[in-house]
Amino acid sequence: MVLDYEQLLKNEVVIAAMSAAWVDSQPGVSGGHEEGGFVLRNADRQIEVLRWVTGVQNSIWVPPHPGCKIGESDILASFHTHLNTGSNYLQEPSETINGRSAMILI
């Protein structure tokens, strides 16, 4: 089964994980940190999310993922938060996406 971007964004597991990442990032004018993770398809072809280690205010470490896999699971997408919502903070594209919470299909 091939999943496209819209299907992943409607998946309950993905929605819950992205929502939790946003809350966990403590968004606001200051004091928050980045959160993110991989959206995986496991050996049973189920969708699951592997969260990354908590980042800092404006960066997050992406774990190694050779061959777009984590163990036996295929990486379908990654996401991370851009959490500063202050009016004087310029939201600008990272290398791949805009917005406070972003998903990148791999």
Contacts in CASP RR format, 6 or more apart in sequence:
PFRMAT RR
TARGET T0000
AUTHOR 0000-0000-0000
METHOD contacts of the structure
MODEL  1
MVLDYEQLLKNEVVIAAMSAAWVDSQPGVSGGHEEGGFVLRNADRQIEVL
RWVTGVQNSIWVPPHPGCKIGESDILASFHTHLNTGSNYLQEPSETINGR
SAMILI
1 45 0 8 1.000
3 11 0 8 1.000
3 41 0 8 1.000
3 47 0 8 1.000
3 76 0 8 1.000
4 105 0 8 1.000
5 77 0 8 1.000
5 103 0 8 1.000
5 105 0 8 1.000
8 14 0 8 1.000
8 39 0 8 1.000
8 47 0 8 1.000
8 76 0 8 1.000
8 77 0 8 1.000
8 103 0 8 1.000
8 105 0 8 1.000
9 15 0 8 1.000
9 103 0 8 1.000
11 47 0 8 1.000
13 47 0 8 1.000
13 48 0 8 1.000
13 49 0 8 1.000
14 39 0 8 1.000
14 47 0 8 1.000
14 49 0 8 1.000
14 103 0 8 1.000
17 37 0 8 1.000
17 39 0 8 1.000
17 49 0 8 1.000
17 51 0 8 1.000
17 79 0 8 1.000
18 79 0 8 1.000
18 101 0 8 1.000
18 103 0 8 1.000
21 35 0 8 1.000
21 36 0 8 1.000
21 37 0 8 1.000
21 51 0 8 1.000
21 79 0 8 1.000
21 80 0 8 1.000
21 81 0 8 1.000
21 101 0 8 1.000
22 35 0 8 1.000
22 81 0 8 1.000
22 83 0 8 1.000
22 100 0 8 1.000
22 101 0 8 1.000
24 35 0 8 1.000
24 54 0 8 1.000
25 32 0 8 1.000
25 33 0 8 1.000
25 34 0 8 1.000
25 35 0 8 1.000
25 81 0 8 1.000
25 83 0 8 1.000
26 32 0 8 1.000
26 33 0 8 1.000
26 83 0 8 1.000
27 81 0 8 1.000
27 83 0 8 1.000
27 84 0 8 1.000
27 85 0 8 1.000
27 100 0 8 1.000
28 83 0 8 1.000
28 84 0 8 1.000
28 85 0 8 1.000
28 86 0 8 1.000
29 84 0 8 1.000
29 85 0 8 1.000
29 86 0 8 1.000
29 89 0 8 1.000
30 84 0 8 1.000
31 57 0 8 1.000
32 57 0 8 1.000
32 83 0 8 1.000
32 84 0 8 1.000
33 54 0 8 1.000
33 55 0 8 1.000
33 56 0 8 1.000
33 57 0 8 1.000
33 83 0 8 1.000
34 54 0 8 1.000
34 55 0 8 1.000
34 56 0 8 1.000
34 57 0 8 1.000
34 58 0 8 1.000
34 59 0 8 1.000
34 60 0 8 1.000
34 80 0 8 1.000
34 81 0 8 1.000
34 82 0 8 1.000
34 83 0 8 1.000
35 51 0 8 1.000
35 52 0 8 1.000
35 54 0 8 1.000
35 55 0 8 1.000
35 60 0 8 1.000
35 80 0 8 1.000
35 81 0 8 1.000
36 51 0 8 1.000
36 52 0 8 1.000
36 60 0 8 1.000
36 78 0 8 1.000
36 79 0 8 1.000
36 80 0 8 1.000
36 81 0 8 1.000
37 49 0 8 1.000
37 50 0 8 1.000
37 51 0 8 1.000
37 52 0 8 1.000
37 78 0 8 1.000
37 79 0 8 1.000
37 80 0 8 1.000
38 49 0 8 1.000
38 50 0 8 1.000
38 52 0 8 1.000
38 63 0 8 1.000
38 65 0 8 1.000
38 70 0 8 1.000
38 75 0 8 1.000
38 77 0 8 1.000
38 78 0 8 1.000
39 47 0 8 1.000
39 48 0 8 1.000
39 49 0 8 1.000
39 75 0 8 1.000
39 76 0 8 1.000
39 77 0 8 1.000
39 78 0 8 1.000
39 79 0 8 1.000
39 103 0 8 1.000
40 47 0 8 1.000
40 48 0 8 1.000
40 49 0 8 1.000
40 50 0 8 1.000
40 70 0 8 1.000
40 73 0 8 1.000
40 74 0 8 1.000
40 75 0 8 1.000
40 76 0 8 1.000
41 47 0 8 1.000
41 48 0 8 1.000
41 73 0 8 1.000
41 74 0 8 1.000
41 76 0 8 1.000
42 48 0 8 1.000
42 72 0 8 1.000
42 73 0 8 1.000
43 72 0 8 1.000
43 73 0 8 1.000
47 76 0 8 1.000
48 73 0 8 1.000
50 70 0 8 1.000
50 73 0 8 1.000
52 60 0 8 1.000
52 61 0 8 1.000
52 62 0 8 1.000
52 63 0 8 1.000
52 80 0 8 1.000
53 60 0 8 1.000
53 61 0 8 1.000
53 63 0 8 1.000
54 60 0 8 1.000
55 61 0 8 1.000
57 84 0 8 1.000
58 84 0 8 1.000
60 80 0 8 1.000
62 78 0 8 1.000
63 70 0 8 1.000
65 75 0 8 1.000
68 74 0 8 1.000
68 75 0 8 1.000
68 106 0 8 1.000
69 75 0 8 1.000
75 106 0 8 1.000
76 105 0 8 1.000
76 106 0 8 1.000
77 103 0 8 1.000
77 104 0 8 1.000
77 105 0 8 1.000
77 106 0 8 1.000
78 103 0 8 1.000
78 104 0 8 1.000
78 106 0 8 1.000
79 101 0 8 1.000
79 102 0 8 1.000
79 103 0 8 1.000
79 104 0 8 1.000
80 101 0 8 1.000
80 102 0 8 1.000
81 100 0 8 1.000
81 101 0 8 1.000
81 102 0 8 1.000
82 91 0 8 1.000
82 94 0 8 1.000
82 99 0 8 1.000
82 100 0 8 1.000
82 101 0 8 1.000
82 102 0 8 1.000
83 100 0 8 1.000
85 100 0 8 1.000
91 98 0 8 1.000
91 99 0 8 1.000
91 100 0 8 1.000
92 98 0 8 1.000
94 102 0 8 1.000
96 102 0 8 1.000
96 104 0 8 1.000
97 103 0 8 1.000
97 104 0 8 1.000
END
